[in-house]
Amino acid sequence: MDVIRTIREMQAWSKERKREGKTIGIVPTMGCLHEGHLSLIDAARVHGADCVVVTIFVNPIQFAPNEDFVSYPRDFERDSALCAGKNVDAVFAPPVQEMYPAPVTCFVSERKLSKGLCAKTRPTHFDGVTTVVAKLFNAVLPDVAVFGQKDAQQARVLQRMVRDLNFPIRMVIAPIVREADGLAKSSRNRYLSETERRNTLVLSRSLKEAAGLVAGGETDLRKIVASIQEKIAAAGGKVDYVETVDAEELEPVEVKSDKPVMIALAAYFGNTRLIDNIIL
Ligand code: AMP
């Protein structure tokens, strides 16, 4: 497995693979890898990638000044061992200085899907994500890119970027990988105390219960939202948002029809902000 630190070397590596007739899959991550990330490597292969490049880069411009950029967990040795164990072909892990040698004055900005949900409390986050992913695409030159449904809004925003800016890349959204008890796997779960960790079960559980109610004929999504909010508060969580939206366009939906609806939520347990979602 190759470990690549510069954009120029990454591009040369990918061009060489393409000359050999191979297709390249990219799995962008911020490291601190877990089974959720590793499932994306498998998905890249299933969707036709001959070579898989995992990128590990904690992207400063997607964090607000009050967020956890500095304390975000980093463990490159462990991450690269996990990638090697999955037969990843290359890890691209550029230093911040390589990605942002000068103050950034050019951003990629999506203007619709990136406005609601998480953007209400993280208004600059998605510009940071689209900008870094565009830069990673230009470094890795992938044919296939895999993202997780765990970060559903991010996945929709990036799909839209690829569509609207004509990146010649096939986008794959892989399902959420959960802990045995239902909590969506996340690098941030390690911030939780034992009690907080127990309390977070309310997230996946209340989403599942909501799905059950809708499957049983409930069409009033405002009731569903209210009941999830109550359950999270009762479990000691602080709701950031619980919303029902069109699963593709992310527009608010209040009455369930035949179209797929996503219930998306974010909540704090202590200082840790967790997100989860389910598609109905
Ligand atoms: P992150 O390192 O948190 O930026 O995540 C990198 C990629 O892994 C993103 O596409 C995430 O959506 C995806 N991912 C993170 N957690 C999970 C999970 N539990 N299941 C599936 N994909 C995930």
Boltz pocket constraint, residues with backbone or C-beta under 6 A from the ligand:
constraints:
  - pocket:
      binder: B
      contacts: [[A, 28], [A, 29], [A, 30], [A, 31], [A, 35], [A, 36], [A, 37], [A, 39], [A, 40], [A, 146], [A, 147], [A, 148], [A, 149], [A, 150], [A, 151], [A, 174], [A, 175], [A, 176], [A, 177], [A, 178], [A, 184], [A, 185], [A, 186], [A, 187]]
      max_distance: 6.0
